[in-house]
Amino acid sequence: MARHGGQKTLKRLNTPAFLQIKRKHGKFFIKPSPGPHPSRFCLPL
């Protein structure tokens, strides 16, 4: 079956620079869900 629903994680090395997280601490990070807004302006809670 296909993967419906998308992924809920991002690899830390691929996260945007404005999030200011430690890139090499762990492997994954919660993927922001912006809703109707641009993803470059959202922060995960």
PQR file of N, CA, C, O and H, with PARSE charges and radii, in Angstrom:
ATOM      1  N   MET A   1       0.835  -1.182   0.000 -0.4000 1.5000
ATOM      2  CA  MET A   1       0.000   0.000   0.000 -0.0000 2.0000
ATOM      3  C   MET A   1       0.881   1.248   0.000  0.5500 1.7000
ATOM      4  O   MET A   1       2.023   1.221   0.460 -0.5500 1.4000
ATOM      5  N   ALA A   2       0.351   2.292  -0.503 -0.4000 1.5000
ATOM      6  CA  ALA A   2       1.093   3.556  -0.572 -0.0000 2.0000
ATOM      7  C   ALA A   2       1.070   4.267   0.773  0.5500 1.7000
ATOM      8  O   ALA A   2       0.217   3.999   1.619 -0.5500 1.4000
ATOM      9  H   ALA A   2      -0.576   2.314  -0.877  0.4000 1.0000
ATOM     10  N   ARG A   3       2.016   5.174   0.957 -0.4000 1.5000
ATOM     11  CA  ARG A   3       2.076   5.949   2.202 -0.0000 2.0000
ATOM     12  C   ARG A   3       1.179   7.173   2.077  0.5500 1.7000
ATOM     13  O   ARG A   3       1.586   8.180   1.498 -0.5500 1.4000
ATOM     14  H   ARG A   3       2.709   5.392   0.271  0.4000 1.0000
ATOM     15  N   HIS A   4      -0.005   7.101   2.600 -0.4000 1.5000
ATOM     16  CA  HIS A   4      -0.918   8.241   2.586 -0.0000 2.0000
ATOM     17  C   HIS A   4      -0.787   8.990   3.902  0.5500 1.7000
ATOM     18  O   HIS A   4      -0.683   8.367   4.958 -0.5500 1.4000
ATOM     19  H   HIS A   4      -0.335   6.283   3.071  0.4000 1.0000
ATOM     20  N   GLY A   5      -0.791  10.293   3.855 -0.4000 1.5000
ATOM     21  CA  GLY A   5      -0.729  11.069   5.078 -0.0000 2.0000
ATOM     22  C   GLY A   5       0.578  11.807   5.279  0.5500 1.7000
ATOM     23  O   GLY A   5       0.648  12.685   6.139 -0.5500 1.4000
ATOM     24  H   GLY A   5      -0.875  10.799   2.996  0.4000 1.0000
ATOM     25  N   GLY A   6       1.604  11.491   4.531 -0.4000 1.5000
ATOM     26  CA  GLY A   6       2.854  12.229   4.648 -0.0000 2.0000
ATOM     27  C   GLY A   6       3.667  11.853   5.868  0.5500 1.7000
ATOM     28  O   GLY A   6       3.259  11.019   6.676 -0.5500 1.4000
ATOM     29  H   GLY A   6       1.547  10.778   3.832  0.4000 1.0000
ATOM     30  N   GLN A   7       4.824  12.481   5.990 -0.4000 1.5000
ATOM     31  CA  GLN A   7       5.717  12.210   7.105 -0.0000 2.0000
ATOM     32  C   GLN A   7       5.561  13.288   8.168  0.5500 1.7000
ATOM     33  O   GLN A   7       5.231  14.432   7.856 -0.5500 1.4000
ATOM     34  H   GLN A   7       5.156  13.159   5.334  0.4000 1.0000
ATOM     35  N   LYS A   8       5.799  12.920   9.427 -0.4000 1.5000
ATOM     36  CA  LYS A   8       5.685  13.877  10.520 -0.0000 2.0000
ATOM     37  C   LYS A   8       7.037  14.267  11.084  0.5500 1.7000
ATOM     38  O   LYS A   8       7.109  14.987  12.080 -0.5500 1.4000
ATOM     39  H   LYS A   8       6.067  11.990   9.681  0.4000 1.0000
ATOM     40  N   THR A   9       8.113  13.801  10.458 -0.4000 1.5000
ATOM     41  CA  THR A   9       9.451  14.139  10.929 -0.0000 2.0000
ATOM     42  C   THR A   9      10.300  14.661   9.783  0.5500 1.7000
ATOM     43  O   THR A   9      10.045  14.379   8.613 -0.5500 1.4000
ATOM     44  H   THR A   9       8.054  13.216   9.649  0.4000 1.0000
ATOM     45  N   LEU A  10      11.308  15.424  10.148 -0.4000 1.5000
ATOM     46  CA  LEU A  10      12.327  15.906   9.219 -0.0000 2.0000
ATOM     47  C   LEU A  10      13.671  15.447   9.745  0.5500 1.7000
ATOM     48  O   LEU A  10      13.848  15.313  10.956 -0.5500 1.4000
ATOM     49  H   LEU A  10      11.515  15.653  11.099  0.4000 1.0000
ATOM     50  N   LYS A  11      14.607  15.207   8.868 -0.4000 1.5000
ATOM     51  CA  LYS A  11      15.962  14.971   9.347 -0.0000 2.0000
ATOM     52  C   LYS A  11      16.543  16.316   9.769  0.5500 1.7000
ATOM     53  O   LYS A  11      16.327  17.328   9.102 -0.5500 1.4000
ATOM     54  H   LYS A  11      14.463  15.315   7.885  0.4000 1.0000
ATOM     55  N   ARG A  12      17.269  16.321  10.862 -0.4000 1.5000
ATOM     56  CA  ARG A  12      17.780  17.580  11.415 -0.0000 2.0000
ATOM     57  C   ARG A  12      18.688  18.332  10.464  0.5500 1.7000
ATOM     58  O   ARG A  12      18.724  19.562  10.496 -0.5500 1.4000
ATOM     59  H   ARG A  12      17.444  15.499  11.403  0.4000 1.0000
ATOM     60  N   LEU A  13      19.421  17.626   9.617 -0.4000 1.5000
ATOM     61  CA  LEU A  13      20.318  18.306   8.686 -0.0000 2.0000
ATOM     62  C   LEU A  13      19.548  19.059   7.609  0.5500 1.7000
ATOM     63  O   LEU A  13      20.100  19.967   6.988 -0.5500 1.4000
ATOM     64  H   LEU A  13      19.392  16.627   9.591  0.4000 1.0000
ATOM     65  N   ASN A  14      18.285  18.706   7.373 -0.4000 1.5000
ATOM     66  CA  ASN A  14      17.472  19.351   6.345 -0.0000 2.0000
ATOM     67  C   ASN A  14      16.545  20.426   6.895  0.5500 1.7000
ATOM     68  O   ASN A  14      15.765  20.998   6.134 -0.5500 1.4000
ATOM     69  H   ASN A  14      17.836  17.969   7.877  0.4000 1.0000
ATOM     70  N   THR A  15      16.605  20.719   8.182 -0.4000 1.5000
ATOM     71  CA  THR A  15      15.710  21.730   8.748 -0.0000 2.0000
ATOM     72  C   THR A  15      16.153  23.129   8.339  0.5500 1.7000
ATOM     73  O   THR A  15      17.340  23.351   8.095 -0.5500 1.4000
ATOM     74  H   THR A  15      17.239  20.254   8.800  0.4000 1.0000
ATOM     75  N   PRO A  16      15.219  24.078   8.259 -0.5600 1.5000
ATOM     76  CA  PRO A  16      15.576  25.453   7.900  0.2800 2.0000
ATOM     77  C   PRO A  16      16.477  26.099   8.953  0.5500 1.7000
ATOM     78  O   PRO A  16      16.425  25.728  10.126 -0.5500 1.4000
ATOM     79  N   ALA A  17      17.286  27.048   8.545 -0.4000 1.5000
ATOM     80  CA  ALA A  17      18.267  27.672   9.444 -0.0000 2.0000
ATOM     81  C   ALA A  17      17.609  28.530  10.515  0.5500 1.7000
ATOM     82  O   ALA A  17      18.196  28.719  11.581 -0.5500 1.4000
ATOM     83  H   ALA A  17      17.328  27.349   7.593  0.4000 1.0000
ATOM     84  N   PHE A  18      16.405  29.060  10.271 -0.4000 1.5000
ATOM     85  CA  PHE A  18      15.782  29.957  11.250 -0.0000 2.0000
ATOM     86  C   PHE A  18      15.292  29.220  12.490  0.5500 1.7000
ATOM     87  O   PHE A  18      14.964  29.869  13.483 -0.5500 1.4000
ATOM     88  H   PHE A  18      15.928  28.907   9.405  0.4000 1.0000
ATOM     89  N   LEU A  19      15.229  27.890  12.474 -0.4000 1.5000
ATOM     90  CA  LEU A  19      14.765  27.147  13.642 -0.0000 2.0000
ATOM     91  C   LEU A  19      15.789  27.129  14.767  0.5500 1.7000
ATOM     92  O   LEU A  19      15.413  26.955  15.926 -0.5500 1.4000
ATOM     93  H   LEU A  19      15.495  27.363  11.667  0.4000 1.0000
ATOM     94  N   GLN A  20      17.059  27.301  14.464 -0.4000 1.5000
ATOM     95  CA  GLN A  20      18.136  27.373  15.453 -0.0000 2.0000
ATOM     96  C   GLN A  20      18.133  26.178  16.402  0.5500 1.7000
ATOM     97  O   GLN A  20      18.059  26.336  17.621 -0.5500 1.4000
ATOM     98  H   GLN A  20      17.364  27.442  13.523  0.4000 1.0000
ATOM     99  N   ILE A  21      18.214  24.997  15.830 -0.4000 1.5000
ATOM    100  CA  ILE A  21      18.330  23.782  16.630 -0.0000 2.0000
ATOM    101  C   ILE A  21      19.722  23.196  16.418  0.5500 1.7000
ATOM    102  O   ILE A  21      20.417  23.546  15.464 -0.5500 1.4000
ATOM    103  H   ILE A  21      18.274  24.869  14.840  0.4000 1.0000
ATOM    104  N   LYS A  22      20.118  22.306  17.316 -0.4000 1.5000
ATOM    105  CA  LYS A  22      21.415  21.652  17.178 -0.0000 2.0000
ATOM    106  C   LYS A  22      21.291  20.587  16.093  0.5500 1.7000
ATOM    107  O   LYS A  22      20.513  19.643  16.228 -0.5500 1.4000
ATOM    108  H   LYS A  22      19.554  22.021  18.091  0.4000 1.0000
ATOM    109  N   ARG A  23      22.048  20.740  15.038 -0.4000 1.5000
ATOM    110  CA  ARG A  23      21.922  19.866  13.872 -0.0000 2.0000
ATOM    111  C   ARG A  23      22.414  18.439  14.146  0.5500 1.7000
ATOM    112  O   ARG A  23      21.859  17.478  13.613 -0.5500 1.4000
ATOM    113  H   ARG A  23      22.680  21.507  14.928  0.4000 1.0000
ATOM    114  N   LYS A  24      23.433  18.305  14.957 -0.4000 1.5000
ATOM    115  CA  LYS A  24      24.035  16.985  15.160 -0.0000 2.0000
ATOM    116  C   LYS A  24      23.614  16.336  16.471  0.5500 1.7000
ATOM    117  O   LYS A  24      24.257  15.386  16.918 -0.5500 1.4000
ATOM    118  H   LYS A  24      23.884  19.085  15.390  0.4000 1.0000
ATOM    119  N   HIS A  25      22.565  16.818  17.086 -0.4000 1.5000
ATOM    120  CA  HIS A  25      22.045  16.241  18.321 -0.0000 2.0000
ATOM    121  C   HIS A  25      20.780  15.465  17.974  0.5500 1.7000
ATOM    122  O   HIS A  25      19.705  16.054  17.854 -0.5500 1.4000
ATOM    123  H   HIS A  25      22.042  17.590  16.722  0.4000 1.0000
ATOM    124  N   GLY A  26      20.898  14.164  17.815 -0.4000 1.5000
ATOM    125  CA  GLY A  26      19.773  13.345  17.377 -0.0000 2.0000
ATOM    126  C   GLY A  26      19.683  13.328  15.864  0.5500 1.7000
ATOM    127  O   GLY A  26      20.458  13.992  15.176 -0.5500 1.4000
ATOM    128  H   GLY A  26      21.770  13.686  17.912  0.4000 1.0000
ATOM    129  N   LYS A  27      18.736  12.567  15.354 -0.4000 1.5000
ATOM    130  CA  LYS A  27      18.632  12.419  13.905 -0.0000 2.0000
ATOM    131  C   LYS A  27      17.390  13.087  13.324  0.5500 1.7000
ATOM    132  O   LYS A  27      17.441  13.623  12.218 -0.5500 1.4000
ATOM    133  H   LYS A  27      18.107  12.027  15.913  0.4000 1.0000
ATOM    134  N   PHE A  28      16.274  13.062  14.056 -0.4000 1.5000
ATOM    135  CA  PHE A  28      15.022  13.578  13.516 -0.0000 2.0000
ATOM    136  C   PHE A  28      14.506  14.768  14.309  0.5500 1.7000
ATOM    137  O   PHE A  28      14.918  15.001  15.445 -0.5500 1.4000
ATOM    138  H   PHE A  28      16.233  12.626  14.955  0.4000 1.0000
ATOM    139  N   PHE A  29      13.592  15.520  13.689 -0.4000 1.5000
ATOM    140  CA  PHE A  29      12.970  16.696  14.288 -0.0000 2.0000
ATOM    141  C   PHE A  29      11.511  16.706  13.845  0.5500 1.7000
ATOM    142  O   PHE A  29      11.200  16.202  12.766 -0.5500 1.4000
ATOM    143  H   PHE A  29      13.257  15.331  12.766  0.4000 1.0000
ATOM    144  N   ILE A  30      10.621  17.260  14.641 -0.4000 1.5000
ATOM    145  CA  ILE A  30       9.202  17.320  14.286 -0.0000 2.0000
ATOM    146  C   ILE A  30       9.004  18.243  13.093  0.5500 1.7000
ATOM    147  O   ILE A  30       9.503  19.368  13.081 -0.5500 1.4000
ATOM    148  H   ILE A  30      10.874  17.669  15.518  0.4000 1.0000
ATOM    149  N   LYS A  31       8.284  17.771  12.104 -0.4000 1.5000
ATOM    150  CA  LYS A  31       8.038  18.567  10.904 -0.0000 2.0000
ATOM    151  C   LYS A  31       6.946  19.592  11.199  0.5500 1.7000
ATOM    152  O   LYS A  31       5.876  19.221  11.682 -0.5500 1.4000
ATOM    153  H   LYS A  31       7.879  16.857  12.113  0.4000 1.0000
ATOM    154  N   PRO A  32       7.195  20.880  10.919 -0.5600 1.5000
ATOM    155  CA  PRO A  32       6.174  21.888  11.169  0.2800 2.0000
ATOM    156  C   PRO A  32       4.970  21.703  10.252  0.5500 1.7000
ATOM    157  O   PRO A  32       5.120  21.347   9.083 -0.5500 1.4000
ATOM    158  N   SER A  33       3.776  21.947  10.789 -0.4000 1.5000
ATOM    159  CA  SER A  33       2.544  21.856  10.010 -0.0000 2.0000
ATOM    160  C   SER A  33       1.917  23.243   9.966  0.5500 1.7000
ATOM    161  O   SER A  33       1.212  23.617  10.903 -0.5500 1.4000
ATOM    162  H   SER A  33       3.654  22.236  11.738  0.4000 1.0000
ATOM    163  N   PRO A  34       2.148  24.018   8.909 -0.5600 1.5000
ATOM    164  CA  PRO A  34       1.758  25.423   8.889  0.2800 2.0000
ATOM    165  C   PRO A  34       0.284  25.688   8.641  0.5500 1.7000
ATOM    166  O   PRO A  34      -0.184  26.799   8.892 -0.5500 1.4000
ATOM    167  N   GLY A  35      -0.459  24.710   8.160 -0.4000 1.5000
ATOM    168  CA  GLY A  35      -1.856  24.958   7.803 -0.0000 2.0000
ATOM    169  C   GLY A  35      -1.921  25.808   6.544  0.5500 1.7000
ATOM    170  O   GLY A  35      -1.258  25.480   5.560 -0.5500 1.4000
ATOM    171  H   GLY A  35      -0.079  23.808   7.956  0.4000 1.0000
ATOM    172  N   PRO A  36      -2.697  26.894   6.538 -0.5600 1.5000
ATOM    173  CA  PRO A  36      -2.830  27.712   5.331  0.2800 2.0000
ATOM    174  C   PRO A  36      -1.691  28.708   5.126  0.5500 1.7000
ATOM    175  O   PRO A  36      -1.692  29.443   4.139 -0.5500 1.4000
ATOM    176  N   HIS A  37      -0.730  28.745   6.028 -0.4000 1.5000
ATOM    177  CA  HIS A  37       0.352  29.728   5.971 -0.0000 2.0000
ATOM    178  C   HIS A  37       1.590  29.128   5.309  0.5500 1.7000
ATOM    179  O   HIS A  37       1.690  27.906   5.201 -0.5500 1.4000
ATOM    180  H   HIS A  37      -0.729  28.147   6.830  0.4000 1.0000
ATOM    181  N   PRO A  38       2.538  29.962   4.860 -0.5600 1.5000
ATOM    182  CA  PRO A  38       3.775  29.433   4.277  0.2800 2.0000
ATOM    183  C   PRO A  38       4.601  28.675   5.320  0.5500 1.7000
ATOM    184  O   PRO A  38       4.664  29.086   6.479 -0.5500 1.4000
ATOM    185  N   SER A  39       5.225  27.587   4.917 -0.4000 1.5000
ATOM    186  CA  SER A  39       5.972  26.761   5.873 -0.0000 2.0000
ATOM    187  C   SER A  39       7.218  27.458   6.396  0.5500 1.7000
ATOM    188  O   SER A  39       7.732  27.074   7.447 -0.5500 1.4000
ATOM    189  H   SER A  39       5.173  27.254   3.976  0.4000 1.0000
ATOM    190  N   ARG A  40       7.719  28.465   5.700 -0.4000 1.5000
ATOM    191  CA  ARG A  40       8.926  29.148   6.177 -0.0000 2.0000
ATOM    192  C   ARG A  40       8.640  30.071   7.362  0.5500 1.7000
ATOM    193  O   ARG A  40       9.580  30.573   7.978 -0.5500 1.4000
ATOM    194  H   ARG A  40       7.303  28.777   4.846  0.4000 1.0000
ATOM    195  N   PHE A  41       7.364  30.311   7.700 -0.4000 1.5000
ATOM    196  CA  PHE A  41       7.009  31.180   8.821 -0.0000 2.0000
ATOM    197  C   PHE A  41       6.460  30.413  10.019  0.5500 1.7000
ATOM    198  O   PHE A  41       6.019  31.037  10.984 -0.5500 1.4000
ATOM    199  H   PHE A  41       6.600  29.903   7.200  0.4000 1.0000
ATOM    200  N   CYS A  42       6.471  29.087   9.991 -0.4000 1.5000
ATOM    201  CA  CYS A  42       5.849  28.335  11.082 -0.0000 2.0000
ATOM    202  C   CYS A  42       6.913  27.710  11.984  0.5500 1.7000
ATOM    203  O   CYS A  42       8.039  27.454  11.558 -0.5500 1.4000
ATOM    204  H   CYS A  42       6.829  28.580   9.207  0.4000 1.0000
ATOM    205  N   LEU A  43       6.534  27.473  13.228 -0.4000 1.5000
ATOM    206  CA  LEU A  43       7.383  26.801  14.207 -0.0000 2.0000
ATOM    207  C   LEU A  43       6.593  25.662  14.828  0.5500 1.7000
ATOM    208  O   LEU A  43       5.420  25.851  15.152 -0.5500 1.4000
ATOM    209  H   LEU A  43       5.619  27.681  13.574  0.4000 1.0000
ATOM    210  N   PRO A  44       7.188  24.480  15.008 -0.5600 1.5000
ATOM    211  CA  PRO A  44       6.473  23.393  15.669  0.2800 2.0000
ATOM    212  C   PRO A  44       6.344  23.673  17.164  0.5500 1.7000
ATOM    213  O   PRO A  44       7.232  24.276  17.767 -0.5500 1.4000
ATOM    214  N   LEU A  45       5.248  23.240  17.752 -0.4000 1.5000
ATOM    215  CA  LEU A  45       5.028  23.449  19.188 -0.0000 2.0000
ATOM    216  C   LEU A  45       5.586  22.295  19.990  0.5500 1.7000
ATOM    217  O   LEU A  45       5.494  22.294  21.218 -0.5500 1.4000
ATOM    218  H   LEU A  45       4.526  22.751  17.262  0.4000 1.0000
TER
END
